[in-house]
Amino acid sequence: MPIIFFKSWLTDRPVSTMNILLSITLLVSSTSFFLLCLLSGDSSQLGLMILLVMIISITVSSLRAIYFALLEEIDIPLAATGTAVGFASVIGFAPDVFMPLLMGYFLDNYQDGVGYRYFFATIAIICIVGALSSWLIMKRIPKLHRKVRSLANVS
């Protein structure tokens, strides 16, 4: 629980800190999901499985703390904030709609734990895509700031 408060505190920090935090959190999540894919499910690995699930739970909870703080970081105008939050919510909460269906498909069509491995691998890939997206936003922010400054100087 203290980690979630720490990450919430970090959301008030400078621009690059928050985006780096997002990328690291997504990479930690994807690594944990990939490790879950590699485990055989043996009872001797139960402690490691519990640890990985705890890491995933902490990272997912901390992502919620920085979810909307990114809007300020990428300078979304106040008038467009509602639209941006709606768009981000559709993307951010879409997995609640399709992930149970995807897991059901994997578990119905692949036996002996293979379905779980495919499911965890899919989530890991989604986390990597999120980390790459965060990195692209981080690279684009200075360009956006320069463009806004140049437009402000022209007016």
C-alpha positions in Angstrom: 0.0 0.0 0.0 2.8 2.5 0.7 4.1 2.0 -2.8 0.8 3.3 -4.2 1.0 6.5 -2.1 4.6 7.0 -3.2 3.7 6.7 -6.8 0.8 9.1 -6.2 3.2 11.6 -4.7 5.5 11.2 -7.7 2.6 12.2 -10.0 3.1 15.8 -8.7 6.8 15.7 -9.8 8.3 17.1 -13.0 7.1 16.1 -16.4 9.7 13.4 -17.3 9.5 11.7 -13.9 5.9 10.7 -14.3 6.3 9.4 -17.8 9.4 7.4 -16.8 7.5 6.0 -13.9 4.7 4.9 -16.2 7.2 3.2 -18.6 9.0 1.5 -15.7 5.7 0.3 -14.2 4.5 -1.1 -17.5 7.8 -2.9 -18.1 7.8 -4.4 -14.6 4.2 -5.6 -15.2 5.1 -7.1 -18.6 8.2 -8.8 -17.1 6.0 -10.3 -14.3 3.5 -11.6 -16.8 6.2 -13.1 -19.0 7.7 -14.9 -15.9 4.2 -16.3 -15.1 4.2 -17.7 -18.7 7.4 -19.5 -18.0 6.4 -21.2 -14.8 5.2 -24.7 -15.0 2.5 -24.3 -12.3 4.3 -26.8 -10.0 3.4 -26.5 -6.3 7.1 -25.8 -5.6 6.7 -22.5 -7.5 3.8 -21.3 -5.5 5.8 -18.7 -3.6 7.2 -17.2 -6.8 3.7 -17.2 -8.4 2.2 -15.4 -5.4 5.1 -12.8 -5.5 4.6 -12.2 -9.2 0.8 -11.7 -8.7 1.6 -9.3 -5.8 4.0 -7.3 -8.1 1.4 -7.2 -10.8 -1.3 -6.0 -8.4 0.9 -3.2 -7.1 1.9 -2.0 -10.6 -1.8 -2.1 -11.8 -2.9 -0.1 -8.7 -0.1 2.4 -9.2 -1.0 2.9 -12.8 -4.4 4.1 -11.7 -2.7 6.8 -9.7 -1.0 8.3 -12.7 -3.7 7.6 -15.3 -5.2 11.1 -15.5 -2.1 13.0 -14.4 -0.7 12.5 -17.9 -3.3 14.9 -19.3 -1.6 17.8 -17.6 1.9 16.5 -18.7 1.0 16.6 -22.4 -0.7 20.0 -22.1 -4.2 19.0 -23.0 -6.2 22.3 -23.1 -8.7 22.7 -20.3 -11.6 22.9 -22.8 -10.6 19.5 -24.3 -10.0 17.7 -21.0 -13.4 16.1 -20.9 -13.0 14.7 -24.4 -9.5 13.5 -23.6 -10.7 11.8 -20.3 -13.5 10.1 -22.2 -11.1 8.9 -24.9 -8.6 7.7 -22.4 -11.3 5.9 -20.4 -12.5 4.1 -23.4 -9.0 2.8 -24.1 -8.1 2.3 -20.5 -11.2 0.4 -19.5 -11.6 -1.6 -22.8 -9.7 -4.6 -21.3 -12.6 -5.0 -18.8 -14.8 -5.8 -21.8 -12.6 -8.1 -23.9 -10.1 -9.7 -21.6 -12.5 -12.1 -19.9 -13.6 -13.2 -23.4 -10.1 -13.7 -24.5 -9.2 -15.7 -21.4 -12.2 -17.8 -21.9 -11.2 -18.5 -25.5 -7.6 -19.4 -24.4 -8.8 -21.7 -21.6 -11.4 -23.4 -23.7 -9.1 -24.1 -26.7 -5.8 -24.8 -25.0 -5.4 -27.4 -22.3 -2.7 -28.2 -19.6 -1.9 -24.6 -18.7 -1.1 -23.5 -22.2 -4.2 -21.2 -22.3 -2.9 -19.4 -19.2 0.5 -19.0 -20.8 -1.0 -17.5 -23.9 -3.2 -15.2 -21.8 -0.3 -14.0 -19.7 1.8 -13.5 -22.8 -0.9 -11.4 -24.4 -1.1 -9.2 -21.3 2.7 -8.8 -21.3 2.7 -7.7 -24.9 -0.1 -5.2 -24.2 2.1 -3.8 -21.3 5.1 -3.5 -23.7 2.9 -1.6 -26.2 1.9 0.7 -23.4 5.5 1.3 -22.3 6.4 2.1 -25.9 3.5 4.5 -26.2 4.6 6.2 -23.0 8.1 6.5 -24.4 6.8 8.0 -27.7 4.8 10.6 -25.7 7.8 11.4 -23.7 9.8 12.0 -26.8 7.1 14.1 -28.3 6.5 16.4 -25.4 9.6 18.7 -26.1 8.4 19.1 -29.7 4.9 20.1 -28.5 6.3 22.6 -26.1 8.5 24.2 -28.8 5.6 24.3 -31.2 3.3 26.0 -28.6 6.1 28.5 -27.7 6.7 29.3 -31.4 2.9 29.9 -32.0 2.8 32.1 -28.9 5.7 34.2 -30.1 4.0 34.7 -33.5 0.8 36.0 -32.1 
